[in-house]
Amino acid sequence: MCCVNPSPSASATSSRRGQIIAPDSPPSLKSYSDDSPPSPRASAVCCEVEFEARPAKRARVVPGGGGGADPDGRDRISDLPDAILLSILSFLPFRDAGRTAVLSWRWHHLFDQSLLDFNACQPFPPEGGRGGDWVIRSITDILATRPHVPIRSFRFVMYGQGFVDHLADVDLWFRVLARRGVRQLDIDMFYTSPTQLLPGSLLEFSSLEILKVFNCNFLYLSWPAPAPVLQLPVLRTLDLSNVSMSQDFLQAMVSNCPSLECTKLKNIAGLDKICVRSKSLVRLFGDFGYLNELVVEDAPNLEELVGISLPLGAAKVKIVFAPKLRVLGYLGKTVRPLVLHDTVFDGGIVQIRTLMSSVKTLAIQVPFSEKGHTIFVAQLLKCFPCLEALHIEPDSRSICRPVDVEEWDTVTSVQCIEHSINRLVFENFGGEECQWRFLMFLLGMARALKVVDFHCLESKDWASNQLELVGSTNTASASVRFMFYMFSWPVSSLYLCHCCPQRCQKEERVALI
């Protein structure tokens, strides 16, 4: 039903897929099994892969064909199409994949093809004598001895000491990869200490479309001195997690990438304010818990503003120009003030000057534990007259303790509730009286309502009882469907992360600011 957001990085797995195995010493060249000898380039290409000197074991031929090799001695695996063999190679440890290059010229060419998506992952757990230095030497050798092999994406994962003493080598990789037109770069320094500094050449990929950096620091933590050269003209996706940078540096990256469409920010150290100025940005996902201010100053194509947590203290959110914004949240009492062009909402009665008619999906945290939460919600919803989907989550304190029940104002008109909301989503629904009163208030006014989703942690029998209760209530809409979902962690379609779905399917939910 949903996919969800930022979690442990993909490198946290112990998979050995695509591991780099570096040579301990240059191997001797060996002959190929094909009748035709390899070209001189072929001999040079395979020289950095380590092959054991012991002779290959001869397959035993079993009479009658039972077990062992094929009686006629044919290599059945080599009969498979290249696409299947490449898939097999992608699941082998890199050392074993490299060893296949001596089988024949065809296998040698397949190994080169497997580098199109270069997965340079440090083995975990490390094998004897094959630590970080050995892995770095291996990557350097492969890039040096295969100057004409195309590389579309490069994924580099390390842990431990990382490349703390090899920054020059990493800088060389980036320059080589940039010249080869690499389109995706994924760097994850998993559990490295100290935190690694990335060289400035990272920002000079004229062909780079996707950049993901985890658990690293950028060499340039201040701006404009020293000023790195930003040459990322076709970058579409920027994904940063657990990195350190200055506010001006991030601003330069977002503003000076003319093709940037999606930005994801999680646990960015050194920021207390984000100011968005981008003509191309469509989606902004982030962890804004420690921000004091978020300003969307000039974002004509921004459609989704999605976050991981509410600010820990009062934080200003100002949306100056975002005419296409359709998904917004989480909004709660800690978002104070909320400035929508020239409308200022500070938790109480609001003087409406500018309405956010473009917003179709809104997520709010209802402070049931605080006095005045009914006024807060009703006044906030007046700012979004064309709202279609409303996602509601109780504040954490109201889940843990009894709260004072307030009466909802059923006289004052709220345009979006009466005329446009067709879907309600309740997160962490526990059936408390404060939640029921809010639900009854919405059901009694929402004429266009079609679906109400409840995401809860209770048993199936409990949900059945709740379904009977809501089914017997009077609703303003003629037909409303009530859906209950049981999850160990509440999630919903609102938390779909569009920037990297494969990673987010394995991660926890994305909430909204």
C-alpha positions as CSV (number, residue, x, y, z in Angstrom):
1,M,0.0,0.0,0.0
2,C,2.8,2.4,0.6
3,C,6.5,2.9,0.4
4,V,8.4,4.7,2.9
5,N,11.4,6.7,3.6
6,P,14.8,7.3,4.7
7,S,16.2,4.3,6.8
8,P,19.5,2.8,7.3
9,S,21.5,3.2,4.1
10,A,21.6,0.3,1.6
11,S,25.2,-0.4,2.5
12,A,24.0,-1.6,5.9
13,T,23.4,-5.1,4.5
14,S,26.0,-7.8,4.6
15,S,25.4,-8.7,0.9
16,R,28.6,-9.6,-1.0
17,R,27.1,-8.5,-4.3
18,G,29.6,-6.6,-6.4
19,Q,32.5,-6.6,-4.0
20,I,35.9,-5.5,-5.1
21,I,38.8,-7.9,-4.6
22,A,42.2,-6.4,-5.2
23,P,45.3,-8.2,-6.3
24,D,48.0,-9.0,-3.8
25,S,50.5,-9.2,-6.7
26,P,50.2,-8.9,-10.4
27,P,49.1,-12.2,-11.9
28,S,50.8,-14.0,-14.8
29,L,48.9,-13.8,-18.0
30,K,47.0,-17.0,-18.9
31,S,45.7,-18.3,-22.2
32,Y,42.1,-18.3,-23.1
33,S,40.1,-21.4,-24.0
34,D,38.9,-20.0,-27.3
35,D,40.8,-21.0,-30.4
36,S,41.4,-17.3,-31.3
37,P,44.0,-15.5,-29.1
38,P,42.9,-12.3,-27.3
39,S,43.9,-8.9,-28.6
40,P,46.8,-7.1,-26.9
41,R,44.2,-4.8,-25.2
42,A,42.5,-7.9,-23.8
43,S,45.7,-9.1,-22.2
44,A,46.3,-5.7,-20.6
45,V,42.8,-5.4,-19.4
46,C,42.8,-8.6,-17.2
47,C,46.2,-8.1,-15.6
48,E,45.0,-6.5,-12.4
49,V,42.7,-9.4,-11.4
50,E,44.2,-12.0,-9.0
51,F,44.0,-15.6,-10.1
52,E,45.2,-18.5,-8.0
53,A,48.2,-20.3,-9.5
54,R,46.8,-23.8,-8.7
55,P,45.5,-25.6,-11.9
56,A,41.8,-25.9,-12.4
57,K,40.4,-29.3,-11.4
58,R,39.3,-31.5,-14.3
59,A,35.6,-32.4,-14.1
60,R,34.8,-36.0,-13.4
61,V,32.8,-37.7,-16.1
62,V,30.2,-40.1,-14.5
63,P,29.0,-42.9,-16.7
64,G,25.3,-42.6,-17.4
65,G,25.3,-38.9,-16.9
66,G,24.5,-39.0,-13.2
67,G,26.0,-36.0,-11.4
68,G,29.2,-34.2,-12.1
69,A,29.9,-32.6,-15.5
70,D,28.0,-33.2,-18.7
71,P,29.2,-36.5,-20.2
72,D,30.0,-34.8,-23.5
73,G,32.2,-32.2,-21.7
74,R,30.2,-29.3,-22.9
75,D,30.1,-26.0,-21.0
76,R,26.4,-25.7,-20.5
77,I,26.7,-22.4,-18.5
78,S,28.4,-20.7,-21.5
79,D,25.4,-21.6,-23.6
80,L,23.3,-19.1,-21.7
81,P,22.6,-15.7,-23.2
82,D,24.9,-12.8,-22.2
83,A,22.1,-11.0,-20.2
84,I,21.7,-14.1,-17.9
85,L,25.5,-14.4,-17.4
86,L,25.8,-10.8,-16.6
87,S,23.0,-11.2,-14.0
88,I,25.0,-14.1,-12.5
89,L,28.2,-12.1,-12.4
90,S,26.4,-9.3,-10.5
91,F,25.7,-11.6,-7.7
92,L,29.2,-12.9,-7.4
93,P,31.9,-11.4,-5.1
94,F,34.0,-9.2,-7.3
95,R,37.1,-11.5,-7.0
96,D,35.1,-14.5,-8.3
97,A,33.6,-12.4,-11.1
98,G,37.1,-11.3,-12.1
99,R,38.4,-14.8,-12.2
100,T,35.8,-15.7,-14.9
101,A,37.7,-13.5,-17.3
102,V,40.3,-16.2,-17.9
103,L,37.8,-18.8,-19.1
104,S,37.5,-17.4,-22.6
105,W,37.5,-14.1,-24.5
106,R,33.7,-14.1,-24.2
107,W,33.8,-14.3,-20.4
108,H,36.6,-11.7,-20.4
109,H,34.3,-9.3,-22.3
110,L,31.4,-10.1,-20.0
111,F,33.4,-9.0,-17.0
112,D,34.1,-5.7,-18.7
113,Q,30.4,-5.3,-19.4
114,S,29.7,-6.0,-15.7
115,L,31.5,-2.8,-14.9
116,L,28.8,-0.7,-16.6
117,D,27.3,-0.5,-13.1
118,F,30.5,-0.5,-11.0
119,N,29.6,-1.7,-7.5
120,A,32.8,-1.2,-5.5
121,C,31.7,-2.4,-2.1
122,Q,34.2,-3.3,0.6
123,P,33.8,-7.0,1.6
124,F,31.9,-7.5,4.9
125,P,33.2,-9.0,7.0
126,P,36.7,-8.3,5.7
127,E,38.8,-11.3,4.5
128,G,42.4,-11.7,5.7
129,G,44.7,-9.0,4.4
130,R,42.0,-7.3,2.4
131,G,41.2,-4.1,4.2
132,G,40.5,-0.6,3.1
133,D,44.0,0.0,1.5
134,W,43.7,-3.1,-0.6
135,V,40.2,-2.2,-1.8
136,I,41.3,1.3,-2.8
137,R,44.3,0.0,-4.7
138,S,42.0,-2.4,-6.5
139,I,39.6,0.3,-7.7
140,T,42.5,2.4,-8.8
141,D,44.0,-0.5,-10.8
142,I,40.7,-1.4,-12.5
143,L,40.1,2.2,-13.6
144,A,43.7,2.5,-14.8
145,T,43.8,-0.8,-16.8
146,R,40.4,-0.4,-18.3
147,P,40.5,3.1,-19.8
148,H,37.9,2.3,-22.5
149,V,35.4,0.3,-20.6
150,P,32.1,2.3,-20.2
151,I,30.9,3.0,-16.7
152,R,27.4,4.3,-16.2
153,S,27.1,4.3,-12.4
154,F,29.7,4.0,-9.6
155,R,28.7,2.9,-6.1
156,F,31.4,3.0,-3.4
157,V,30.8,1.6,0.1
158,M,33.5,1.4,2.8
159,Y,33.6,1.2,6.6
160,G,36.3,1.3,9.3
161,Q,39.0,3.9,8.5
162,G,37.7,4.5,5.0
163,F,40.0,6.5,2.8
164,V,41.3,8.8,5.4
165,D,44.8,8.6,4.0
166,H,43.8,8.2,0.4
167,L,41.9,11.4,-0.5
168,A,44.2,11.9,-3.5
169,D,43.2,8.5,-4.9
170,V,39.5,9.2,-4.5
171,D,40.0,12.6,-6.2
172,L,41.6,10.7,-9.1
173,W,38.6,8.3,-9.3
174,F,36.2,11.2,-9.5
175,R,38.2,12.9,-12.3
176,V,38.4,9.7,-14.3
177,L,34.7,8.9,-13.8
178,A,33.8,12.4,-14.8
179,R,35.7,12.0,-18.1
180,R,33.9,8.8,-18.8
181,G,30.5,10.4,-18.5
182,V,29.3,8.6,-15.3
183,R,25.6,9.4,-14.7
184,Q,25.1,8.1,-11.1
185,L,27.4,8.3,-8.1
186,D,26.6,6.7,-4.8
187,I,29.0,7.1,-1.9
188,D,28.4,5.6,1.5
189,M,31.1,5.6,4.2
190,F,29.3,3.1,6.5
191,Y,30.5,3.4,10.1
192,T,33.8,5.1,9.2
193,S,35.8,7.0,11.8
194,P,36.8,9.8,11.4
195,T,34.1,11.1,9.1
196,Q,35.5,11.3,5.5
197,L,36.1,14.5,3.6
198,L,35.1,14.4,0.0
199,P,37.3,16.2,-2.6
200,G,36.1,19.1,-4.6
201,S,36.2,17.2,-7.8
202,L,32.9,15.6,-6.8
203,L,31.3,18.8,-7.9
204,E,32.7,18.7,-11.4
205,F,30.7,15.9,-13.0
206,S,29.2,17.5,-16.1
207,S,27.4,14.2,-16.9
208,L,26.1,13.4,-13.4
209,E,22.3,12.9,-13.1
210,I,22.0,11.3,-9.6
211,L,24.3,12.0,-6.6
212,K,23.9,10.2,-3.3
213,V,26.2,10.9,-0.4
214,F,25.9,9.2,3.0
215,N,28.0,9.6,6.1
216,C,30.6,12.0,4.7
217,N,31.6,15.7,4.9
218,F,32.1,18.0,2.0
219,L,35.6,19.5,1.8
220,Y,34.1,22.9,1.5
221,L,32.2,23.6,4.7
222,S,32.2,27.4,4.2
223,W,31.1,29.6,1.3
224,P,32.2,31.5,-0.6
225,A,35.8,31.0,0.6
226,P,37.2,28.7,-0.7
227,A,34.7,28.6,-3.6
228,P,34.4,25.2,-5.4
229,V,33.5,25.1,-9.0
230,L,29.9,23.7,-9.5
231,Q,29.7,21.9,-12.8
232,L,26.6,19.8,-12.4
233,P,24.4,21.0,-15.3
234,V,22.3,17.8,-15.7
235,L,22.0,16.8,-12.0
236,R,18.4,15.7,-11.4
237,T,18.5,14.0,-7.9
238,L,20.5,15.1,-4.9
239,D,20.3,12.8,-1.9
240,L,22.4,13.7,1.2
241,S,22.3,11.9,4.6
242,N,24.5,12.4,7.6
243,V,26.7,15.0,6.0
244,S,28.1,18.3,7.2
245,M,27.9,21.5,5.2
246,S,27.3,25.2,5.6
247,Q,24.0,26.8,4.8
248,D,25.5,28.8,1.9
249,F,27.1,25.7,0.5
250,L,23.7,23.9,0.4
251,Q,22.1,26.9,-1.1
252,A,24.6,27.0,-3.9
253,M,24.1,23.4,-4.7
254,V,20.3,23.7,-4.9
255,S,20.3,27.0,-6.7
256,N,23.1,26.4,-9.2
257,C,22.0,23.1,-10.6
258,P,19.6,24.1,-13.4
259,S,18.2,20.6,-13.9
260,L,17.7,19.6,-10.2
261,E,14.2,18.1,-9.7
262,C,14.4,16.2,-6.4
263,T,16.4,16.9,-3.2
264,K,16.4,14.7,-0.1
265,L,18.1,16.0,3.0
266,K,18.5,13.9,6.2
267,N,20.6,14.7,9.3
268,I,22.5,17.6,7.7
269,A,24.8,19.2,10.3
270,G,25.7,22.9,10.2
271,L,22.2,24.2,9.1
272,D,19.6,26.1,11.0
273,K,17.9,27.7,8.0
274,I,17.1,26.6,4.4
275,C,16.2,29.0,1.7
276,V,14.9,27.4,-1.5
277,R,15.5,29.2,-4.7
278,S,15.3,26.9,-7.7
279,K,13.5,27.2,-11.0
280,S,13.6,23.4,-11.6
281,L,13.0,21.8,-8.1
282,V,9.9,19.7,-8.0
283,R,10.2,17.7,-4.7
284,L,12.0,18.6,-1.5
285,F,12.2,15.9,1.2
286,G,14.1,16.6,4.4
287,D,14.7,16.2,8.1
288,F,13.8,19.6,9.3
289,G,13.7,18.8,13.0
290,Y,16.5,21.1,13.9
291,L,15.7,24.0,11.7
292,N,14.8,27.5,12.9
293,E,13.5,28.6,9.5
294,L,12.5,27.2,6.2
295,V,11.8,29.6,3.4
296,V,10.5,28.7,-0.1
297,E,11.4,32.0,-1.8
298,D,11.3,31.2,-5.5
299,A,10.3,27.7,-6.5
300,P,7.9,28.0,-9.5
301,N,7.8,24.2,-10.1
302,L,7.8,22.9,-6.5
303,E,5.0,20.3,-6.1
304,E,5.9,18.5,-2.9
305,L,7.4,19.7,0.4
306,V,8.0,16.6,2.5
307,G,9.9,16.2,5.8
308,I,10.9,13.6,8.3
309,S,10.1,15.4,11.6
310,L,8.4,18.4,13.0
311,P,10.8,21.1,14.4
312,L,11.8,20.5,18.0
313,G,11.1,24.1,18.8
314,A,9.1,27.0,17.2
315,A,10.2,27.3,13.6
316,K,9.2,29.7,10.9
317,V,7.9,28.3,7.7
318,K,7.5,30.8,4.9
319,I,6.2,30.0,1.4
320,V,6.7,33.1,-0.7
321,F,6.3,31.7,-4.2
322,A,5.4,28.1,-5.0
323,P,2.3,28.3,-7.2
324,K,2.3,24.5,-8.1
325,L,2.7,23.2,-4.5
326,R,0.2,20.4,-4.0
327,V,1.6,18.3,-1.1
328,L,2.5,20.0,2.2
329,G,3.1,18.9,5.8
330,Y,3.6,18.1,8.6
331,L,2.2,21.2,10.0
332,G,1.8,21.5,13.8
333,K,1.9,24.0,16.6
334,T,5.7,24.0,16.5
335,V,5.5,25.5,13.0
336,R,5.0,29.0,14.1
337,P,4.5,31.3,12.4
338,L,3.3,29.8,9.1
339,V,3.6,32.5,6.4
340,L,1.7,31.9,3.1
341,H,2.7,34.8,1.0
342,D,1.0,37.6,2.9
343,T,-1.1,35.4,5.2
344,V,0.4,34.9,8.7
345,F,-0.9,32.0,10.8
346,D,0.3,31.8,14.4
347,G,-1.9,29.1,15.8
348,G,-4.9,31.3,16.6
349,I,-7.4,33.3,14.5
350,V,-6.0,34.0,11.1
351,Q,-6.6,37.0,8.9
352,I,-6.9,35.4,5.4
353,R,-5.2,37.4,2.6
354,T,-3.7,34.6,0.5
355,L,-5.2,31.2,0.1
356,M,-3.1,28.2,-0.9
357,S,-5.6,26.8,-3.5
358,S,-2.9,24.6,-5.2
359,V,-2.5,22.4,-2.1
360,K,-4.5,19.1,-2.5
361,T,-2.8,17.0,0.2
362,L,-2.1,18.3,3.7
363,A,-0.7,16.5,6.7
364,I,-1.1,18.0,10.2
365,Q,-0.2,16.9,13.7
366,V,-3.1,17.7,16.0
367,P,-2.0,18.7,19.5
368,F,-4.9,16.9,21.3
369,S,-2.9,17.3,24.5
370,E,-2.9,21.1,24.4
371,K,-5.8,23.5,25.0
372,G,-7.1,25.2,21.9
373,H,-6.3,22.5,19.5
374,T,-9.8,22.7,17.9
375,I,-9.3,26.4,17.0
376,F,-5.8,25.6,15.7
377,V,-7.0,22.9,13.3
378,A,-10.1,24.8,12.1
379,Q,-8.3,28.0,11.4
380,L,-5.4,26.2,9.7
381,L,-7.7,24.4,7.3
382,K,-9.2,27.7,6.2
383,C,-5.9,28.5,4.5
384,F,-6.4,25.6,2.1
385,P,-9.8,25.9,0.4
386,C,-9.3,23.2,-2.3
387,L,-7.9,20.4,0.0
388,E,-8.8,16.9,-1.1
389,A,-6.8,14.6,1.2
390,L,-6.2,15.3,4.9
391,H,-3.7,13.2,6.9
392,I,-4.0,13.5,10.7
393,E,-1.6,12.3,13.3
394,P,-1.9,12.9,17.1
395,D,1.0,14.5,18.9
396,S,3.0,12.0,20.9
397,R,1.9,13.3,24.3
398,S,-1.8,12.7,23.6
399,I,-1.0,9.1,22.8
400,C,0.8,8.5,26.1
401,R,-1.6,10.2,28.6
402,P,-5.3,11.2,29.0
403,V,-6.1,14.6,27.5
404,D,-8.9,17.2,28.0
405,V,-11.7,16.8,25.5
406,E,-12.7,20.0,23.7
407,E,-15.9,20.6,21.7
408,W,-15.5,21.3,17.9
409,D,-17.2,24.3,16.4
410,T,-19.9,22.9,14.1
411,V,-21.3,26.3,13.2
412,T,-18.4,28.1,11.6
413,S,-17.9,27.1,8.0
414,V,-14.6,25.6,6.8
415,Q,-14.7,25.5,3.0
416,C,-12.4,22.6,2.3
417,I,-14.1,20.3,4.9
418,E,-17.6,21.1,3.5
419,H,-16.9,21.0,-0.2
420,S,-13.6,19.4,-1.3
421,I,-12.1,16.8,1.2
422,N,-12.7,13.3,-0.2
423,R,-10.2,11.3,1.8
424,L,-9.2,11.3,5.5
425,V,-6.2,9.3,6.9
426,F,-5.8,8.8,10.6
427,E,-2.3,7.8,11.7
428,N,-1.8,6.2,15.1
429,F,-5.5,5.8,15.6
430,G,-6.2,4.4,19.0
431,G,-9.9,5.1,19.5
432,E,-9.4,7.8,22.2
433,E,-12.3,10.1,22.8
434,C,-10.4,13.1,21.5
435,Q,-9.8,11.3,18.2
436,W,-13.5,10.2,18.0
437,R,-14.8,13.7,18.5
438,F,-12.6,15.0,15.8
439,L,-13.7,12.2,13.5
440,M,-17.4,12.9,14.2
441,F,-16.8,16.6,13.5
442,L,-15.3,15.8,10.1
443,L,-17.9,13.2,9.2
444,G,-20.7,15.6,10.0
445,M,-19.4,18.3,7.7
446,A,-17.6,16.6,4.9
447,R,-20.1,16.3,2.0
448,A,-17.6,15.1,-0.6
449,L,-15.9,12.5,1.7
450,K,-15.5,9.0,0.1
451,V,-12.8,7.2,2.1
452,V,-11.5,7.2,5.7
453,D,-8.4,5.2,6.4
454,F,-7.4,4.2,9.9
455,H,-3.8,3.0,10.6
456,C,-3.6,1.5,14.0
457,L,-1.6,-0.9,16.2
458,E,-4.4,-2.8,17.8
459,S,-5.8,-6.3,17.1
460,K,-8.1,-7.3,14.3
461,D,-11.0,-7.7,16.8
462,W,-10.5,-4.2,18.1
463,A,-10.6,-2.9,14.6
464,S,-13.9,-4.7,13.9
465,N,-15.4,-3.1,16.9
466,Q,-14.3,0.3,15.7
467,L,-15.7,-0.4,12.3
468,E,-19.1,-1.1,13.8
469,L,-19.0,2.2,15.7
470,V,-18.1,4.3,12.7
471,G,-20.6,2.4,10.5
472,S,-23.5,3.5,12.8
473,T,-22.7,7.2,12.7
474,N,-24.5,9.8,10.6
475,T,-22.3,11.3,7.9
476,A,-22.8,14.3,5.6
477,S,-21.7,12.2,2.6
478,A,-24.1,9.5,1.3
479,S,-21.4,6.8,0.9
480,V,-18.2,6.6,2.9
481,R,-15.9,3.6,3.0
482,F,-14.0,3.0,6.3
483,M,-10.7,1.1,5.9
484,F,-8.7,-0.3,8.9
485,Y,-5.0,-1.2,8.4
486,M,-2.9,-3.1,11.0
487,F,0.9,-2.3,10.8
488,S,3.7,-2.6,13.2
489,W,4.5,1.0,12.2
490,P,1.7,3.2,10.7
491,V,2.3,4.0,7.1
492,S,0.1,5.4,4.3
493,S,0.3,6.4,0.6
494,L,1.1,9.9,1.7
495,Y,4.6,8.7,2.6
496,L,5.5,7.6,-0.8
497,C,9.0,8.9,-1.5
498,H,9.4,9.6,-5.2
499,C,13.1,10.3,-5.4
500,C,14.5,6.8,-4.9
501,P,11.7,4.2,-4.5
502,Q,14.0,1.2,-4.4
503,R,15.9,2.5,-1.3
504,C,12.7,3.8,0.3
505,Q,10.9,0.4,0.1
506,K,13.4,-0.9,2.6
507,E,13.3,2.1,4.9
508,E,11.0,3.6,7.5
509,R,8.2,6.0,6.6
510,V,8.7,9.6,5.6
511,A,6.6,12.0,7.6
512,L,5.9,15.6,6.6
513,I,7.3,18.8,8.0
